[in-house]
């Protein structure tokens, strides 16, 4: 099981704003004399956003499950977060891929409720 994912961003607040639209609630943290960063816990996994220039990670895509894809999509578009791809729906699942401010792809899916 993955316990945490760390992202690096030139503007951590701007990047966090995209993930906030997806339901993440960030708090500011600092471990010892390390850099201040943002962290959110979601179902036991931690998503951290640290300041840094090493921000673009080719080949990296985050996957996030949501319960209301249309509502999330509308909020993302209102916030001018680019939808890179609308993926054709399949029975029981709808998906889109958006791009965060650091050009990372975020795969967002809504599964049919059981």
Buried (B, 14 or more C-beta within 10 A) or exposed (E): EEEEEEBBBBEBEEBBBBBBBBBBEBEEBEEEEEEEBBBBEBEEEBBBBBBBEEBEBEEEEBEBBBEEBEEBBEBBEEEEBEEEEEEEEEEEEBBBBBBBBBEBBBBBBBEEEE
